Amino acid sequence: MNNLQEKKDKKTADAFASSWNNLPYGSVYTWDQFVDWLAPIKEKDIKGKNVLELGCGNASLMAHILNWQPAKIIGIDLGDSILSAKQNLEMSKYKNWEIKQADLVEYKSEGYDFVYSIGVLHHLKSPKKGFDSVIRNTKSKGSFHCWVYAREGNNMIVFFVDPIRKFASKLPWWVTKYFLATPLVFPYYLYAKFLRLFKKLSFLKFLPLYDYSLWIAKRNFLFFRHVAFDQLVTPQTTYIPRKTIEEWLKSNKNINQNSTYIVMRNGNSWKFGGKVK
């Protein structure tokens, strides 16, 4: 990794650590959210398998996937969020996990049956190198699964939120969280709750972020603020179009092209994956 990329990815990891390490213990995600993020991957694809998460944060997803009984699961993160990750998993009844502090872009292993990266690649200096690491660490006949922000469906975020992020990410984390994310997300919180309350009105489907708003409106204000803080605290974010994901999948000769899938999630993000030859 070149010095510029390493510096920027470390800065991003440190920024997210300030988010993850200042949350209550436990997973920030519900079981339904976890299942939604992993679909079409199901319990049968995980049970008894060796699993790797690249960019594990505070292990909010690992805490859930352990219930699918993998043989072992390893979580990799570059930042100090590994501290809260270990604490969260130590609270579980499971022992078949390990947390490692490492750069996911450079990480190399003998390969895992299933490798996933949720909400991480789009924050890297080079998302493509992050994806290449996902494939590199997936063993032959193994499966991989990723989730990223889409360029499609995110016009409001790109044009209104991202400019604020470029400024907010330079501030102390507590300023961004309590004095920017908190007041800024409140109007959107009301908007999302309104859409969910009146979701039977078909004409509302044409409003911005409609599908995503129905999804997040199931959660309380603190989760809204957590998401807003994550949006604002990171030094870098790339909104990735479907065409780019198609190129990633087609250009890697180690991927079984008959196994690949790309699924839009909530109208503004992509889930994609497949199998390695």
N, C-alpha and C positions, 0 to 999 in steps of 0.2 A: 504494500500500500504506500502511495506517495505521502509525503509529510502533510500536504494540504488536506488530502482526504482524511488522513488519520486524525488531524487536529479538529476538523469539522465534525466528524462522526463522534469523537470523544466529547466535544462540546454539546452535541445533541444528547448523547447518553447521560451526561451530567445534568442537563436540563430536565430530562425525564425522571432521573433519580430524585430530583427535588420534588417532583409530583408524587411518585410512588412511595417515597419514604416519609411523606407527610399525610398519609391516609390511615384510617383505622385498620387494624389487622383483618385479614380475610380477603376473599375475592371481591373485587369491585363489580364483577359481572354476575348476573343471575344465571341459573342453569339453562334457561331458555335462550339467553343470549349466547352462551357457550355453544349450545347445540346448533344454533343458527349460523354462527361463524364457521363452525367446522363442516357443516353440510356441504357436499354430499357424504363426507366421511362420517361413519357411524361406529358404534361400539365394536361391532364385529371386525372392523378394520384396525382396531387398536389393541384389543384384548390379546395378551400374550406376546405383544410386539415390543421391540426396542424403539423408543421414540425420542426425537430431538426437537426442542423448540429453539429457534434462533431469534433472540430478542425477547426474553421472557418477562422483562419488567419485574413486577412484584409477585410473579407466579400466579396471577389471577386465573389464567387459563389452565395452568398445570394443576391447580387445586381441584379443578373440575375433571380434567382428563384422567386423573388418577382413579376416579370412580369407574372408569372403563377398563381398569385392570391391565395396564401395560406391563410387560415383564420388567421394564425399567424406563424411566424418562429422565432426560438430561435437559437442563435449561441453561442457555448461554446469554449473557448480557455484558456489555462493555462497561456499564456504569455501576455506581454504588447501590442501585436498586436491588442488587443481589442480597443486600442485608435484609431488606423487608421480604424478599423472596424466600430466603431461608427461614425466617421467623414464621411466615405464613404456612410453609409446608411442614415445619416442625409441629405445628398445631394440629395437623391432620393425623389420621390413624395409620398412614402409609409410611413405609421406609424405603421404597424402591425408587427413590429420586436422588438427583444430584444437581447442584447449582455450581456453575463455573463462570468466573469473570474472564471474558475473552472477547476479542473482536470477531463478530460473526462473519464479516467479509473475508477474513483470513483463516477462519477456523477450518481445520481439516481433521477428519476421523476415518475410521475404517468403514463407516457407513451405517445407517440406521434403516429399519424397516419403514418408518414413517417420519418425515421431516415437515415441520410447518413453521410459518412465520406470519403472524397476524398483526397488521398495523405498524410494521417496522420498515419495510423496504422503501416506502415513499419518503421516509425521513433521512435516508442515507445520502451521502454526497453522490454516490453512484448506485442507484437502485438496481441496475443491471448486474453489478458485481455481487450485490446481496443475493439476487436471484440465482446467480451462478453458484454461490456457496450452498444454497438450498439443494441444488441438483448434485453438486459435488459430494455432499454428505448423505445423499440418499443411496442406499445400496442397490445393486442389481435386482430388479423385480420389485423394488420398494416403491412407495407412494410419497407424493409431496403435495402440499396445499398451502396457498398464500392468500392474503387479503390486503388490498391496497385502496387508497383513495382514487376515485375515478376522475378524469377530466370532465367526462360527461356528467351532467346533472349537478355540477358544483359551481355554476357561474357566480352565484351570490357569494360563495365562500372565496373564490378566486379574486373577485373584484372588490369585495368589501372587507372580508376578514383577513385575508393574507397580507394586505398592506399594513394592517394593525399589528399582525404577528411580527413583521420585520422590525418594528419598533419595540414591541412588548418583550420580545425575546432577549433584548439587551438590558432589561430591567432586573432588579432582584426578584426572585421567584415569588416572594410574598406580596410584593407590589402588584405583580401580574395577576396573581390569584385573587386577592381580596379587593383590589382597587380597579382592576380592569375586567377580568373574567366575570366576577360576580355581578356588577351592574350591567355589563354588556349582554350577558346571556339572559337576563330577566325578561326582556321583551320577546326573545325567541321562545323562552319557556312558556309564556302566555300564548304565543302563536301556536306552538305545537299542541298544547293542551286544548286550545280552541278547535284545531283541526280534528283531534281525536274525539272530542265531544260531539262534533257535527259531521263525522265521517260519512254518514248516510247521504249527505248532500253531494251528489255526483259532480257538480260543477267545481267543487273545491279541489278536485284532483289536478286541476291545471295550475294550482298555486306552487310556488317554488318549494323544493325540498319536501314535497307532500308525503311520499312513502317513508322517507327517513324520519320525518316528524311524527308519523303515527307510531313508528318503532320506538323512538326515544321517549315519547310521551307516556309510556308505561312506567317510566322511572320518576324519581322525585327530583327536586331542585338541586340537591347536592350532586347527583350524577350529572345533571346538565352542566353544573359548574366544573366538574371534573373533566368533562369532554371539552368544554370551552378553554379551560386552562391548558389542557394538552395541545389544543390547536394553537394557542398563543405563546407557549413557553419554548417551543422548539425553534432552533435557529434555521432549520431548512425543511421544506415540504415540497414534494413534487406531486402534481395531480396527473395520474397516468392514464392515457387514452387506451381504449381496447386495442387499437392497431399496434401499439408498442408491446402489449402483452402477447399478442399473436406472433410478433416478430421474435420475442424472447423464446416462446415455446417452439417455434419452427426452426430457429437457428441453432438450437442445441441438439447435437447429433446423438446425445445419450438418452433423449426422451423418446418414449414410445408414442408416436404421433396419433395412433389409434386410441390412446387412453386419455387424451387431454380434454379439458373442459374449461369454459369461461362463463361465469354466471354473474349477472348484475345483481347486486344486493342493495335493497332499499333505494334504488334509483340514483345512487351517487357513489357506489364503490364496486370493486370487482373481486370476486372469488375465483381462483383458478388453480389448476393442478393437473395431476396425471401420474404416470408411472415411468420409472427409469428402465431402460432395456436390460 
